[in-house]
Each structure stands twice: as C-alpha cells, then as structure tokens.
Amino acid sequence: MTIQFRPIDSFIGSIDDVSLVECPPWVTRTSSLDAVALAVDITGYLFYAGTKGLSQHSVTLQIQYRPVAGSWLPFNDSGDFVVISNSDRTPVRVTYRRTVAKGQYEVRLRRVSAVDSDVNKYTSDLSWSVLRSYQRDEGDYSGQHRLAMQIRATGQLQGRIDALSSLASANCEAWTGSAWGAQINSNPAWWFRWFAKGKTATDGRRMFGAGMDDVELDIEALKDWGAWCDSKSLQVNLVIDRKMSVYEVLSVIARCGRASVTWSSGKLGVIWDADNLPVVQRFGMGNIIRDSFRIDYVTGSLVDAVEIEFINPALNWQPDTVRANVPGVVSPVNIATIKLFGCTSKIQAEKEALLQAAQQYYRRRRVSWDSDFEGMAVQRGDVVTVSHDLTSWGYSGRLQAGTTTVLELDKAVPFMPATTHYVGVRFPDGSYEINEVVYQVGESASITLSAPLSAAPDSDPDGLPVCDYLWFFEPEATPGKKLKVLDVQPVSDSRVRITATDEDPAYYAEESGSGIYVDPSLYGSYYPTLSNLEVSDTLVLVGNTFAVTIGLAWDVEGDYAGAWVRWRMQGEQWKPMIGTMGALRSFEFQGPPDGTIEIEVTGFNHRGSSGENSTIILAYVIVGDDDPIDDVPWLVAAQNDNVAAFRWGEVPNIDTAYYRFVIRPAGDTNYEKGAEVAVVARGSVFTSADLPPGTWNVGVKAYDHNNPPVESVNATWDEIDFQSSYDVIDTQNWAGLGWPGILTGFVKHWTGVLVPSSQTTPIDAGWDLFENSTVISPVEICIYQPPEQDVNKDNSPRCWGVIQAVKAAGETQLNEPMVMLDYHVDGGSYDGFDDWPTPKTATGRNFQFKFELNTQLGVAFVSGFETTLDIAERVEKFYNVAIDAAGTVVLFNQSFHSLPYCVGEVYGVDLTVDIDDVHQDVSGVYDWMVVRIYDKSTQTYVSGTASILTVTGA
C-alpha cells in the first residue's frame, strides 16, 4: 500500500464568537496573510420545541469572501446561501471550508432568516465561532516520519485528546557476519554505530547523531559487542522525546547493552560487562608501587533490593516494575529504584534487576594501586590478577636468579603441609607460565619446579636482567586474586592509578536466576482500592451557551496504574468510557447543564486488572445556572485627555456575557431610554472617544448569555462633564426651524412638537385635532427626515443626534426613537441609512439624518431633534515666512470648515503679526489668509520675516 502525504496547513487563527440569534448586518473578518484555505465554523443549538416535542428548525445564512479590496464571491461553489437544520438538543457544529490562492482574504457572514417569532418555542442560538486561516506549512521535516490524524469531535471528545499511542519499528545497518545491511533490529551495538554515524541532509546539515565515519569507530569491538548482546538477548527500544546530547543518547543505548562509552582505544567504542574474560595483566609486589595499595569497602545504609522501571508492552506500553533482592536478603527495607530508559522487555529488566542486586553483594570492595608503565596497558573493563601480602592474596616479587627448573626469589615463601603449591612467572615480553612447585618444609627463597620453564631467566634471549621476571606464589592453580578494572587514571607521566573490584563468577551466575526475584504483584495490594470520591461542578462557556465541567477526585490504595470513568443521566444509557493513566487521581469532563447524573470510576493495576473494591458509583445533582445576574457594584466615569474612561467593578457571575453602557442628560437615570455608547464583552476598564460634549449620566448593566439575555435589575450610574476638543462644523435644531424635510406618519402639532398621525383621522383634519399626548390608533412607524447637511468637501466628522421624546399619557413601554444616518463622499450617492445610536466618525461630504418612532413599542411625541457634525481640531504651521508691508497671502495646505485662529512670532522688538483677512470661498471653506507685520513703535506696517505662523481650526 502506498501512503501519500500532503503539506499540512498548520496555522489557525480565530476570533471571538459572533451571535447569529438576530439578523445583524454583515459581519466581516480578515484572514491571516498568505492563507491557502479558509474555514467558517458555526456552532450552537437549533430546534423547535412544540406541543408534540422537539422538531426541526432551520436558519439560512449568507457567506461571501473576497481577496482584500477585491469583489465579493460566494463562499461555497453552490452559492453564498447555506441552510442549517437541526431537530434536537445536540450541539450544532458545521464547518464550511474553501481552498483559495495564497493571499489575504475577507470573509463576511450574515443571517438572512427572519428573527424567531416566539423565542420560547424556537431556539436558534447559533454563533460564528471561528474563522480559520490556514497557511502552508513550509517547515523542513527532512528525515522525519510525519502522520496526520483526524478524529470526529463528539460530546466526549473535543478540543484535544488526552493520549495518543503508536507502534513503530525502526531499521538501521546491522552486521550480518560478512557485511553491513539495513534491517529492523533492536541490537544496542548496531544502533550505537548508527547514531554515532548519524545522518546528513543533502545540503550538508546534520539531522541527528555525531556525524562520524567508521574509521573513527572501534568497529571490531562493536561487532563483538553486538554478538554478545544477541547472546544475552539485550535490546534497546528507545523513543527520544526530550532534548538530549549525542553523548547522552549513546550512553543510554550503551546502558541497555550493559556497556559504557569509551575512547580508550583511540576510537569511539564501548566497554561491556562480559563474564569469563581472560586475564590481561598481573600485578604483585614487584610492579605495585610501594605504599599505594589500598582497599575500601562500601559502608553505610546498603541497598537490600533493586527495582527496575521499564516500559511493558503487555500493559499497553505503560511503565512497569520488577524487583530483585540482594543475595541473602529475605525482607528488604532499603530499596533502590533504577529507570532503564529504552528497555521494553520484562526478561531483560529482570536480569538487570538481578545483576544490580548482585553488585550490592559481590562488588562492595574497591581495590586501588599505583603502577608504572606496566599499568598503562590496562584499560577499564579488563580483568587482572593481584597478589599482595597485605591481603594474603599469595606472594609475589621479582626473581633474583633462575634456571628452567630452579628459581631464586627476592624473599622466602612458606609451604603449607600436605598442599600443592604453584608459581606463576611473567616473562618480560608479557607471556605467563604456571608450574607446580616441589614441596619443601618450612620457608625457602629457592624453589624447584616440577616441570621446566620454556626458557631460563638467567639466559634471557634479549639480554634483559633477571629482575624483569615477576613471580607469583600461592597454593592455588591460578595464583593471584582476579579483579575487574573500573578506572585507570594517570598520576604522572610515568605512573597510573588503577581501581578495580572483585571478579567473581558467582556474580554473573545471578543473571540466570539464582538470586531471588520478587514480582511487584506480590507486595502490596494486587488490585487498587478506590475510596472518598469527591465531585464538584463549574459553569463554563461553550459558544454562547453554558455547560458544566464535572471535577472528580478520589483516594487509592494498592497497585494503581489509572482509572476509567463513565457517566450517564439518571435512567439513561452510559456515555462512552473515558480515562486517566499513570498516578493521576483526578479527572474532569463536560457534563449536562443541569440534572442528576450517575458517575462510575474504576481503577486498574499495572496489568490492566480491577478488583471488587476498585469501582465507585455515585449519584450527583447538577444545579446549573440558577443565579440572576448581579448589579454592577460601582462605576467611575472620567475624562482622560480627549477621551472618556469608564472603570467599574466586575460582577461575580460566571455567565456574564457583556456590559452595556448608555448616557442620559444630567439628572436623568432612565436606562431604557439611554443612548448606547459601548458594549464591552469582559473586563473592568473601557475608553471611549464617542461622547458628545456636555454633562451626562453614564449608566451600566451586566447581561448574561440567556436568549434573550437577562440583565441586572438596577443600573449603576456616574456623572461626567465631558469637554470635547472637537470643533462643531455644522449643527441644526430642526424643531426650532419648524421641522423642515420629510414627515412620514408624523403630524406637526400647533405646539411645535411632532405627534404620530392616526390611522383613523385624516392628516389634513388640522393640527388642533391631534392631542400632543396621544392619538387614536396611531400609525405603526413614524419617520422624520430633515434636509441634507453639506460640509462643503470630503472630511471625517463625528456625527450624532439628540432626540427629545416624551411618552404619551399612560405609556410605560420603551419609546425611544432610533437615530439613523446616510452619507456619501463628494460626487457619490446615498446607499441606505444605518443605525446611528452613538457619536461615530463617518467619511463624506453630504450627510442626511432621520429618526424612526415605532409606536408598537410605545407612543410618544417628539419635541426636539438636534444633529451635529463636529471634527477634531488640527494645526498647520508655517516657518520663516517673508511678509511684505502691503501684506502676504498664506495658502493653507488644507482648507478649514470654520474660521481658524492664527498666532505668529516675528523677529524684532515691538513687532507683531496681524491677520488682515481670512478668505472664505464660495463653497464655504477658508483656504487662505493675508498676514502683515505691525511695528508698534512707529505704528506702521513693515516688511519682515515671521519665524512661525500657527493656524488652528477645524
């Protein structure tokens, strides 16, 4: 089977949710740069709750996209309208995806279905939760095996998965006996070589390993080690999941093969702890430097048992432990734990535990001595023999004379009755011969051999003195104590210190199982016992609705490797099982918003088994979201430079969706009639520049996520005296002008107010027939549209309007008319009114306001309507302006709407700058001025230079 991989688009950008409960205008979002795919995620709940239960409900959305500043196109190939349907309480999750050419895009979306007529029966709590922008992943993954995984989200699986396991096999070059060939294997020697060599990319970058060649490696030693690892069934199955140096990785690999890294041969290789190695050197009184011989014993709190941690495939590749007692120990107290990184074999771990425990018994002794040049031939891992009077490990020294059958020693040696004695002679060339000695009574420095030597020391073929011959005498067939070298350190240019430990065949015999192995299941409780299950619940936001996070915690005794958790609504089917691994004794999952649930927690041991006390079942009542939204505790509104800053105390409710701020004239605390100035999702600080000048009452309420949202019972208020730096360029009091423009459904009353016309009384019946408090059967919609306001050229004024409306007698409902604005640039055309509840900036030349009064929401008459266009002041500066006595024209870089103010500085005493004239052209803007320099001492106009002219206006 051929597996093909495609580049993974790995970058995802998202923004906060946009509610689609109502019919908002287009909501537009911009993708990231270099996007190659776009995805729109719609989430929420959708159903109809009728008298016969839940049934299908549908909502139509319109989705379009375009390259930035391009033309809008349908998001789907089938068109830009999509229909979403659902008929139950399961969450709706729909994604619309489109592949695009690499670039930046805008995506816009709106609901086109009418608002649900009965919110108690229809639920369409949908939101645009995410716009995902996918970028091409252009990372370099050379030498890496990458897989993509896709899992369908469910009620029990969303966001992320807790654990992912995969089973992989790796191959590297192995020695076949005649050549190196790639094969799947776990031999530490072959992987040691493979990682030491490493891999290099085509551009020369090293991808892993040391980057060495075979000539830099002790290849023959690695071949021997590999064969030994096979004979001992030693393996390394290593997953490198952390930052490690090359040396650390090589050490871990070597450790799995009972070896350690060495450069003793001049090349990179290993030394492994093999048994039955031949003796490579012999040390005695003749070649051990005087007063350097030392023996140390490991004392203090000795280890009684050793535990080896490894990864057990039989337990779904989870950690497991084996344990072995030190020989002779029955009830261990002091237990040491060793983690064998890379070991996945229980047999290998058992052998390692047995050998580590045997070391505590057979290798407690450390023997050290200094030697001259002869010691430099020894390296770590070698086996040597030592004879020394201090330890009674035989007798040794240098020959004084010798034939092939008679040797003259440098000191007398004792003979034991009825015992066979042996002498070993080490020749200067390193060869070694052991012969039986003819028995003598007592002590003697002259001994006779039962069989002749191969050559007489007195007649050395190379003429070397007889003192270069070493002798070793003992009533043993192999004189001397066998030791394994642990360390060789230079002391000087001609002297080394050697440290060794006992080389006892009984130590290696422990590997075969002669030691005591204790299975972990035999100590402690075999099955876990769970108790004290505690449950808690926390409200959490899921889109624009709520769910509950259930938290569990429990106590455990015994062998514990994890737990399985499942739950269900009382009387229903169990949900799919979820779980936790390792020592974790707590868990969280997303439950229903309310109701009674049953929870079951079952623990299991390292073999995946559970006992009768391993399960706890508990019923739990979820109260859910039953708290009303609190009032905002306090509010401070203050001016900060040119902006208004609001600070407030956050409400404690977890289901707080947003805060809504309104303004009313000073002394008025009618929140429902307030003009909205801000809606803030969360937080406790907000800055707004959209307040008109004057003294205002600022009110705030908190709202929750219900549909419709529940608000605070009471608004919280603070007063602000806002001084705007904006200059008014056009303001109109339309009531004072007699309400010019277009009246639709309104009648001008003789008192000067606008009254809704009646559906039963003709408009031309006369003003006096229309009471200014109420009318019979008023029309549903009343509209007033005053004449256009022209600011003479394109600009970006702040636009706002203030309506004075009074409820009709007996009215209690909301009756605030809605201000709207339409505008266009010079030469453009109007494209429709937009709601304009707060001061906002708009770019154009021509502006047209209107307001609507919906009498279905309450009848009122309108006594005033003022619209204002203002603009922030700007400053123009002119430097070193030469001015004629008759006056000089200064052209503005940009014309002013209102008469600007000018200040000048001029070189010289008693000289001032006068503004002789500011020109206003036919379009009503000021585009130049005439300036002159006045000499106060002569009271005449003179020529000169103005160092700076500052012109300020709007």
MARMAR-858457 format. One record per residue (C-alpha): residue in one letter; x, y, z. Coordinates in steps of 0.02 Angstrom, whole numbers, plus 50000, padded with zeros to 5 digits. Last residue first. Example, Ala and Ser with C-alpha at 12.3 -4.5 7.8 and 13.67 -1.06 7.14 Angstrom:
S506844994750357A506154977550390
// end
This chain:
A494275362850608G495435376350670T497195381150723V498465391050619T500225393150689L501395405250597I503245403750638S504825414250617A503835428150531T505015437850421G504975456550386S504165470750290V503335484750387Y501585490350438T501585506550538Q501315511850719T503135517650731S503475508750898K502085495950873D502825489450711Y501465478850629I501885463950518R500535458650394V499585442350357V498305438450222M497365421950236W496985406750131D495775391950109Y494285395150222V492785384450174G491025389750123S490965382749948V491045400349875D492735403749955Q493095410550130H494665421050138V495455425950303D495985444250307D497245455850388I497885443650517D499155453850614V500905448350666T501825458550797L503425468550802D503935478650957V505695470950952G506255460250805Y505995442850727V504165438150714E503035425450802G501285422050738V499615415750808C498145411350696Y496355405650735P495345397150601L493585402050542S492655385650522H492735372450386F494615374350360S495525371750194Q497045360450183N498835366050148F498255383650187L498885397150070V499745412150152V499475428550059T500685442550105G500275460250160A500705477850100A502255478050210D502805461750130I503005445850235A504365432550214V503785416850306N505145408450409Y504065393250461F502235389050427K501235378150546E499535369850521V498545363350670R497025352050675E495475352350784A494415336750789I492825337350689D491005340550726L489375336550638T487845338950747T486015334550735E484685341650852F482925334450865G481615341450981S479845339551048V479455321950989F477775314351041A477665296751113V476755280251090G477575263851148L478465249151069Q477145246550936T477265265350910N478945263050824L479715280350810E481025282250672F482395295150655K483235303350509F484935310550467Q485715315150300F487555318850274N488445325250119R490335327150116G490985310150168T491925299950297A490965294550452T491515295450634K490365289550772P489285297750905T488055284750969P486395277050911W486755278050724D485765264150638D486235264350455F485255272650315G485445267550134D486645269549987Y486705288449960S487685294049809G489445299349768G490115315249690D490855321449853V490785307049976H489175299250039Y488065298950193D486565290450273L486195291450460M484935284050581V484275289150753M483025277150835P481565284050934E481495279651121N479775272751163L480095258551285Q478495253851373T477555262651514E476305273451421G474855280851524A474955298151445A476085298451294K477925296851324V479025311751288A480405312551157Q481895324251146I483065317351015V484955320251007G485975316950851W487735312050813C489075312850679R490965314250705P491705322250552S492835313650426N493015325550280D492525327150099K492065344750048N490705357650076V490085351050244D488335348350171Q486885343750288E485385336250198P483625341150246P482705333250393Q481985315450387Y480595311750513I479835294350518C478325287150609I478015268350606E476475259450673V475155272750634P474225278650788S472505271150831I471775286250923V473035299450967T474035303051122S474865316851221N475065331151099E473245329651050F472935329250864L471315338350819D472185355250837W473365351150698G472015350550566A470955337450478D472275336650342I473075321250422P471455311550411T470905302950574T470765283950577Q472565277850557S473125291850669S474665302750648P476085301550773V476405318750850L477855330250811V478015345450925G477835363950891T476275367450997W475205367950839H475615349650812K476635344450661V475945327450609F477045311950590G476705296150489T478055300850363L478705318850379I480015324250253G481075339850274P480855355450379W480335353250562G479955371450606L481745377750611G481745377250802A481215359150794W482635355450673N484005362350786Q485485360650667T487355359150697D488765360750571I490645362350588V490725359750776D492515359450839Y493075343750930S494155345151086S492665339051186Q492375343451369F491425329551455D490645332851624I490375315051687E489065308351806D489025290551873W487675277251869T487395258751907A485855251051826N484685240251928V483965223051897S485495217151801E485075209751632V484445192851573P484875189151392P483515183451272N484165170251249N485255167851402H487095172551397D487085185151541Y486985204151544A487785217251657K487095234951670V487925251951652G487385270151663V488305286251619N487415302451666W487985316551555T488635334351565G489125341451397P490185337451244P489695322251142L490415305551199D491195294551066A493005294851123S492805279151225T493975270151346F493495254251439V494095246251600S493325232051702G493455216851590R492255206951483A491225208651324V491065227651323V489565235851239A489805254651220V488935271251195E487095266251193A485925281051206G484865279451363K482985277351354E482985260551445Y484225267151574N483095281451633T484295289451757D484095307751707G484965320951817A486215325551683P485645320151510R485705301351477I487135290151425V487195271351399F488445257451438R488135238851410Y489185225551498Y489425208251421A489135189451435T489195186251623D488865167651649I490205165751783N489305178651892P490465188652006V490035205751933E491535216251883G491795232851969W491875247551852R493045259251761F492495270151617A493685282051526A493045296251416V494275302551287N495135319051245D496355319451392N495615306951516Q493835311951559A493025302251700A491685289051727V491785278451886L490585263951910W490195252852060P489445235852108V488735231251935D487085223151981D487105204151988I486475192251853P485205180151925D485875163451989D485125147151926D486465141351804G486705122951840V486065113451993I486955097351948V486405083052064Y487655068852087A487415050052100L488985039852144I489745023452088I491475018052149T492455003552075S494114995352127N493434986452281E492904970852185G494554970152093S495224977651932S496524971451807G497514981251675R499154972951720H499824988651800N498274989651909F496534996151868G495365008951945T493505010351904V492565026851923E490685027251892I489645043251891E487745044351891I486955060751838T485525071251907G485015086951812D485845102751747P486975109951611P487505092451553G489275086251582Q490995090851519F492365080151593E493705082051725F494815069151811S495775066051972R496925052552040L498365054251917A499715041051953G499755034651774M498315034851652T496625043551650G495025037751570I493485039751462M492085027151435P490705030851311K489115037651394W488065025451494Q486255023651439E484855033151527G483985031251697Q484975045151782M485965054551651R487535044651619W489345043851669R490965034451633V492715034951706W494145022551686A495605023251806G497495022851809A499015012051852Y498675007852035D499404993652139G498664996252312E497745010752394V496845024752304D495945040952352W494755050152235A494495066452141L493195071152009G492795087751927I491245090051818T491335104551696V489585111251664A488935118151501F488325135151451T487795144051294N488525156851176G489985145951120V490275133851262L490535144151420V490915135151582L489945132551743T490905122551873D490425106151955S491185096452100V491285077952142E492275068952279L492575050152278N493225045052450S493785027452406L494635016852271T495545000452308P496824995552177Y497094976952144Y498664966952190S498784975252360G500554977452423Y501924965252376L501604950152266S501094959852110P502824967752103D503604950652066V505024946552185Y506574938452108I507784929452224G509524926152150S509964910252058G509004917351911S510214915651766E510854933151796E511444928051971A512774917051891Y513684932751835Y514054937452016A514514919652063P515924920351934D516784933152047E517814947451976D518054958252131T518274976752102A519594987652021T520425004752032I522075008051943R523165023251973V524435027251838R526275032351840S527565037651713D526945054551653S526055057351818V524515051251909P523585044751757Q521865037251793V521255019651757D519505015151816L518395000151848V519634985951817K518924968751852L519874958851986K520514940851997K521564937552152G523274929452121P523964912052087T522994901051966A523214882852022E523144888852201P524354885852346E525134902752304F526724910152226F526774924152097W528444928252011L528954943151904Y530424942551781D531214959551746C532404956151892V533264942951781P534074956851678L533634957951494G534904950851370D533614948751233P533694929751237D533614929851428S534864917051496D534674918751683P532784918451661A532924900951585A531694897251445S530144886451419L530074883151605P530464865751670A529234854151757S529104850251943L529884867051983T531154869452123I531084883952245S532404894752324A531814908252446S531264894952571E530034892852714G529524877552813V529644860152736Q529824859252548Y528614853452410V529164853752230V528224867952142E526884865752007N527074877251857I526174892451789E526834901751636Y526474919651580S526974929151424G527134947951442D528784950151347P529704952251512F529144934851567R527804932751700V528154917651808G526754909151904V527154897752048Y526084883752115H525924874352280T525094857652317T524624855652499A525024841952626P525924854252738M525864872652691F527454879852619P528014897452664V528884909552541A530614917252566K531034933752482D531844940052321L531564922952242E532894911252168L532084899552043V532634881851999T531954871951850T532244882351691T533634891751777G533374906551889A534094921551977Q533494935852088L531694934852029R530474948952067G529024948652190S527434939452236Y526564930252375G524754924452383W523174935052405S523584936652589T522764953952588L524284964252640D525494951852561H524904956052386S524484946252230V523334954552101T522594946851945V521874957251802V520234957751704D519974972451585G518404982951588R519304999751600Q521004999151521V522684991251561A524234994351456M524675009451560G524884998651714E526554991651652F527245009251635D527225011851823S525905005951942D524805013352076W523515003652174S521645002652204V520444989252266R518594993452288R517514980752381R515614980252376R515584970552215Y514844953652260Y513384958752372Q512744975552307Q513264970052133A512074955252148A510594967252163Q511104975952002L511324959051920L509604952851974A508744969051924E509584968751753K509054950751727E507254955251771A507284970551655Q507894959851511I506544947051543K505214960851554S505754967951387T505384985951338C507034993951394G507455010951317F507725020151482L508075007851623K507405017951770I508275012451931T507425011352100A508375007152261I507524997952404N508084999052587V506964987652689P507074970652605S506334955352691V507294939752633V509044946352598G510394933052567P510754938552389V510134956452363N508284955852322A507574957952148R506174969152086V505214971851926T504234987551880D503044992951743P502765008751642Q501375008051510W501595000951336N499844993651330L500194983351485A500934968551389P502114980751301N502954984451469I504025000151478F505394998551609E505715002651792I507004991851881E506844989252068V508374984352172A508364976352343D509274977252509V510324992852472L511664996752600S511485010452729G513285014352774T514795005152706V515545001552535Y517264994152568D518955001852525I520624992752492R522265002052460F523964998252382S524985014052352D526285011752491R527585004352371I527205004752186I526414988652126N527554980351997G528574967852102M527374966352247G526064959652128F525084964051973R524594952951828Q523914958851662V522674953651526V521734939851619P520454932051502L518614937151510N517424924251584D515984936651601A515594952051497D515244969251571W515354979751414I516624992651360V516085003551217G516825012051064L517395028650994K519185027250935G520865029851022S520675012751101S520215020151270W518875031351193T517475023751297V515575023651311S514785011651435A514054994251420R512684983351492G511824983251320C510394994451378R511715005951454A512585007651285I511005014851207V510785026851352S512625032151342L512495035051154V510965046051182E511835056051318Y513395058151210V512365064651065S511545077451179M509745075551233K508185086451218R506655075851254D505555062751171I506905050751110V505975034151093L507155019651131N506915001251102V508634994351153Q508874975651163L509894962851259S509514944651220K511144939151307S511844930151154D511224944151042C512074957051153W513704946851143A513624946750953G513364965550952W514794968151074D515974958350963K515444968550811L515624984650912A517394979550963E517824976750780I517104993550731D518055004150857L517385019950774E518325034250690V518665024050533D516795020150526D516425038550496M515685050750622G514205062550602A513815062850788G511965058950776F510475068050701M510005079050554R511735085550511R511575098950379G512585095850220D511285101950095T510805084050052A510415080550233T511645071550348K511275056450455G512125049850610K513725039550616A513695038550806F511825035250797W512035020450679R513535013450774F512595013650939W511055006850850W512054991750788A512804988650959P511154990651053N510304976950949S508474981650923N508264976250741I507344980150579Q508624977850441A509864987750339G511454978150292W513274978950346A514334964850278S515044947350312G514304941850478T512654950950453W513214966750542A511704978150562E511264994250471C509705002650540N507864998850549A506455005750655S504784998150703A503305008650761L501795006250874S500755021850902S499925029151054L498925045151076A498355051551245D497215065151315I496415070051151R496125088451112G494725100951084Q493305088451079L492985070651132Q491545066051248G490165075651160T490925070650996A492265077550880R492745066550732I494575062050738Q495865066350605M497675061250622A499125066550512L500755056750506R502535062950494H504115052450475Q505565064250498G507165063750396S506805080350313Y505425089750402D505875107150341G504465119250379E503415126550239D501725123350319R500525132150203Q499415143950299Y497635140250350S496515154250411R495115148450524L493655159850554V492925153950719S491345154550824W490055161450707S488605159250826L486975149850831D485655150450968S484215146350854T482925140550980Y481105142350932K479755138851060N480035151851197V480875163551073D479245165250978S479365174650813D481145168950775V482075182950687A481885181550499S483145171150404V484515181150318R485895178550446R487515186950398L489275182250350R490825190850283V492525183850241E494005194750194Y495545187250116Q497445187850121G498475178049995K498895160649928A497535155049808V496005148449894T495325132049963R493625133950043R492905126650202Y491185127450279T491115119850453V489535114950546R489385110350730V487635110150802P487545104250983T486315090251021R484685097251087D483605090550946S482915094550773N484315102650672S484445112350510I485755124050436V485405131650265V486795139550164F486695154250043D488275160249951G488175148349805S488495130149759D490365133049747N490315139049926F490985155849986P490045165549853L491125180049789W491375198049844S492485208749734G494255213449784A494915225449918V495635210650016P495315194949914R493485190649928Y492295180150030Q490435177650048I489275168550169Q487385170550180L486485161050317T484795152350318V484115145150481S483115129150502H482075121050640Q481645102750651S480585095350790L480625093750979G479065088251074K477245087151024T476735103951095G478175112251005A480005114751046Y480865119450883F482735116050865L484465123950840Y485905124850963G487645132150941T489125131650823I489585138550652D491395136950597V491985145950439A493545138850358L494785147150241A496195139250141V497855144950067A498115159950182D499695170150148L499235183650275S497945179750408S496105181050370T495015196350390R493295196150468T491695204250414V489985203850498W488655209450375P487175217250464P486415207550609C484835197050592E484595190250770V485215174350854L486785174550746S487995178850886V489805182550839D491105172450937D492855179050972I494235177350843S495245163050771G496885159950682I497455142550627F499185138850558S499595120650518D499085118550337I499845101150318P500785097650158R500165081550077F500715063950117Q500425048650009I500395031050078T500675017149953M500005000050000
// end
